[in-house]
Amino acid sequence: MKLDPNAVQKKLFPATTMPDPAWWHTLWPHPEGVIRALGIRPGMTVVDLCCGDGYFTAPLAALVEGKVYAVDLDSAMLERARAEVERIDASVKQWICVDARDLSRLVPEAVDFVLIANTFHGIPDKTAMARGVRAVLKPGGRFGIVNWHQLPREQTVILGQPRGPKTEMRMSPEQVQDVVESVGFELEQFVQFPPFHYGAVFRRKEEKDA
Ligand SMILES: C[S@@+](CC[C@H](N)C(=O)[O-])C[C@H]1O[C@@H](n2cnc3c(N)ncnc32)[C@H](O)[C@@H]1O
């Protein structure tokens, strides 16, 4: 069943529209390097949450040999992502067209890694989202968030224009850490993705770790 486009629009997180490919590709010339720097390795099963047009999904699918669940609420994005994955002759396990908030009901197995790139800033209830992510991870699984640095928007200029979410929506690494660690994760590493981004990788904590 296809969702009504207006209903989809209403459910999308604020300020999470897929950027124009011209400046996105200029900003992220090596998407596979980003995925590797976050600690994603062959053999892992990964959820690409809010995957958009597949800019990170395609190299991810190649790296983990298809063990990817690609999730987005916008079916047009999933179609573009599917075309990109096919273009590089890779595959994903499942395309899942749902609201990310329903993740834990819809991913059919526990996974090693959940990636959310360029979207966390817009999620209204970030704590609930992190809890939902925890529920789909295997014990000791990782949650990786790629975010814009907390710089004024007028300073994040790409191809001659300020880009990215409004200044007031941007989060520092420490703010992300506070949210995610409050629901049973511990920080594994921060990674820098110059010029304007960082990654934060968390490990799912178990009771025996306490
Ligand atoms: C800024 S794009 C980022 C795409 C990709 N992760 C990247 O970094 O290239 C954000 C994506 O999140 C999706 N999205 C927004 N709200 C969502 C929701 N509630 N559930 C699932 N996907 C959502 C949008 O459709 C869009 O494709």
The ligand as a MOL file (V3000), in Angstrom:
LIG
                    3D

  0  0  0     0  0            999 V3000
M  V30 BEGIN CTAB
M  V30 COUNTS 27 29 0 0 0
M  V30 BEGIN ATOM
M  V30 1 C 19.0430 14.6970 4.9870 0
M  V30 2 S 18.4790 13.1750 4.3090 0 CHG=1
M  V30 3 C 19.8980 12.1850 4.6920 0
M  V30 4 C 20.0200 10.9520 3.8360 0
M  V30 5 C 21.2740 10.1110 4.0440 0
M  V30 6 N 21.3120 9.5490 5.3890 0
M  V30 7 C 22.5370 10.8980 3.7620 0
M  V30 8 O 23.1760 11.3300 4.7190 0
M  V30 9 O 22.8750 11.0880 2.5760 0 CHG=-1
M  V30 10 C 17.2690 12.6550 5.5240 0
M  V30 11 C 16.3650 11.5110 5.1050 0
M  V30 12 O 15.5460 11.1780 6.2290 0
M  V30 13 C 14.2660 10.7770 5.7650 0
M  V30 14 N 13.3120 10.9310 6.8670 0
M  V30 15 C 12.8590 12.0930 7.4370 0
M  V30 16 N 11.9830 11.8390 8.4100 0
M  V30 17 C 11.8580 10.4800 8.4890 0
M  V30 18 C 11.0970 9.6050 9.3070 0
M  V30 19 N 10.2430 10.0700 10.2250 0
M  V30 20 N 11.2370 8.2690 9.1250 0
M  V30 21 C 12.0810 7.7780 8.1830 0
M  V30 22 N 12.8070 8.5560 7.3490 0
M  V30 23 C 12.7030 9.8980 7.5010 0
M  V30 24 C 13.9910 11.7400 4.6080 0
M  V30 25 O 13.0270 11.2050 3.7360 0
M  V30 26 C 15.4020 11.8540 3.9580 0
M  V30 27 O 15.5310 10.9260 2.9250 0
M  V30 END ATOM
M  V30 BEGIN BOND
M  V30 1 1 1 2
M  V30 2 1 2 3
M  V30 3 1 2 10
M  V30 4 1 3 4
M  V30 5 1 4 5
M  V30 6 1 5 6
M  V30 7 1 5 7
M  V30 8 2 7 8
M  V30 9 1 7 9
M  V30 10 1 10 11
M  V30 11 1 11 12
M  V30 12 1 11 26
M  V30 13 1 12 13
M  V30 14 1 13 14
M  V30 15 1 13 24
M  V30 16 1 14 15
M  V30 17 1 14 23
M  V30 18 2 15 16
M  V30 19 1 16 17
M  V30 20 1 17 18
M  V30 21 2 17 23
M  V30 22 1 18 19
M  V30 23 2 18 20
M  V30 24 1 20 21
M  V30 25 2 21 22
M  V30 26 1 22 23
M  V30 27 1 24 25
M  V30 28 1 24 26
M  V30 29 1 26 27
M  V30 END BOND
M  V30 END CTAB
M  END
